[in-house]
Amino acid sequence: MGLVKNIVGFNYFDYKYYFVDTNIWIAFLKYTILSDSDKDVEPYIAFLEDIINHNERLNQLPASIAKKGTYVKIVLSNTLLSEIINTSLREIFMKEYFGQAKYKQYTFKNDYRDNVNSDYNTQLPILLDDIKSYKEHIIQIEDYFTNIQYSDLLNKLKPSMDYNDMYFEYIIQSSGLEICLITHDGDFCPTTFPILTLNKSLLRK
């Protein structure tokens, strides 16, 4: 059976750990904070909601019964968290503040973050609180940077792949956990771990 599977109709019980790529996190946070989504990302959002609802149902059971259940966890590393926060501020809040058509005309640091008239100081706590609200559904893992020579990491980097995407693959492979990646990024190349996606080019791989 291939490592890449369509997320539509996939049973979230099949894996205990899911590494959610940044692009899916952004879509999910945009939905939860702004109630904004499009049809292309709705299956990803629904899948994450199924995981969260499953865990919350277990939490409502008596402890003696709940401990016999299996919690499904969303995997989070420091590298991933950094990218989620930085990208969300640009792709959700800065874009919302300046408008979809105009936001690329502005710089994040000077025009948004350091602009006393922008809503940055209001939106940052909202973003952080939203991310923190999923604490019970998250398992933190290491980034394993000291386990490998940085030159070996650079040797793994291909022209068609973003460095962080390559590093996410390294984190998953180094974790010792059976982790399934959820992504819409076609740059990923299935090697040793399963991937859930709607990306047509990735599904063809």
N, C-alpha and C positions, 0 to 999 in steps of 0.2 A: 504494500500500500504506500502511496506517495506521502511525502512529509507535508505537502501543502494541501490544505483542505478549505473548502468554502465554509465561511462562518454561518451562513444561513442554514438553519436546521441542525446545526452541530450541537451535541449535548455537552453542556459545560461540565457535567460530572466526569467526563472522560479524562480530565486532567485536574490535578489539585492546585497547580501553580500556573498563573498566566502573567507573562511579561507584556505589558501594554505599551506599545510604541508611542512616541511623543505625538504623532499626528492623530492617533485615536484619543489620547488624553485631551488634546486641545479641543477636538470635536465634542468630547464628553463634558468638559468644563464649560464650553460655550453653551451647551444645551442646559446644563444645570444652573448656570449663572444668568444667562440671557434668555433662556427658553428658545434658543435659536438652533436649528439644525436643518439639514437637507436630506433628501432621500438616499443619497450616496452613503451617508454615515449612519443612518438610523439603525441598520442591523448591528453595527458595532455597539451603539449606545444601548440597544435592547439587550445585548449579550452581557454587558457590564451590569446593567440593572438586574438581570436574572441572577448573577453572582451575588450582588449585594442583598437582594431580596431573600435568596436562599440562606445566607449567613444570618440575616436578621430573624428569619423564621426559627433557626436553630437557637438563637439567643433568647427567644421568647419561651422556649421549652424549659421544663425543670432541669436543673444542672445534671442530675443523674441520667437523664435521657439525652440531653444535648451533647454530652461528652462522647456518646456512642455514634454521633453523626460525624460527617466529614465536612469541615469547613473548606471552602474554595478560596484561595488567596491570590491577591494581585501583588506581583513582585515589584519592589521598588529599590533602586540603587541610588546612590548620591549623584552619579552622573546623570541618570535619568531625571531625578528630581530637579536638578539644576536646569536641564533643558526644558522641562515642563514649565517651570516658573518664568524663565527668560522668554520663551516663545509665546506663552500665554499673554504676557504683558504687551508684546508687540502685535500678535495676531488676533487677540480678542479686544483688549482694552484700548490700545493705541489706535487700532483700526476703527473701533467704535467711536472714539473721541473725534478723530479727524475725518472719518467717513471713508468708505471703501474705495472711492475713486481718487481721494486726495492724500491718503495717509503716507504713501511712498514718497511724497514730496518733503516730508519732515524727517528729522533725525530723532531717534528714540531718546538719547541722553539730553540733548539741548532743548528740543521742542516739546518733549513729553515728560520725561522723568524730572528734569530740573526746572520745568516751567511751573511757576507758582500758581498760574491760572488754570492749569490742566487738572484732571480728576485723578491723577496718578496716586496721590496720598490717600484718596478714598478707595480706589479700586484695589490697591495692593493688599490691604487687610481682608477684603472680600475674597480675593483669590486664595490667600493663605488659609483662611478659615474653611473655605470649601475643600481644599486639599486635605486639611487636617480632619475634616469630618469623616473621611474614609479610613481612619486609623485602624479600626477594628477589622477591616477587610484586607489589610496590607501586611505583607511580610517583607522586612528589610533584609537585603543581602549585601555582601561586600562587593567592591569594585575590582578587587584583586590586582591592583596596579603594581604592587611590589612583587607579585608572583611571576612577572615577565619583564624582560628587558624592553625598554621603550623602543629600541631600534627594531626589535622583532615585531612589535605592533605596527610600526611604520612600514615594515616589509609586507605586512598583510594588506595594507591599504591599496585598493585598486582605483583607477581613475573614475570608474563609474559609481563609486560608493562614497558616501559621507563618512568622515572619521567616526562620529558618534555611533552611526549605524554599525560600522565594523566593530566598535568597542562593545556595543550591546550584544553582538554575537559572542564575543569573547567572554563577557560576563555570564551569559546563559550557559555556555559550554563549561565554564569554570565552577559553576555553582554546586555541582553535585546533585542538583534537584532535577526532576523530570518537569521541565518548564516548556510551556507552549507559548509561542510568540503571537501576539495579535497586532497586525500591521496592515496598512494600505499602501505601503511603500514598495514599489516594484524593484528597488535596488537590492533587496535582500536576496541571498542565494541559499536555498535550503541545503543544509549539509548534514547536521546530526540532530537537529531538534525540529519538532513539528511547528507549523505555521498556520494560523487561521487568517483568512483574508477575503476580500471581494475583488482585489486587484487582478484583472484578467491576465496581464503579462506574468504575474507571479504564479497564478494558477496554472498557466501553461508550462511553467518550469517543472 
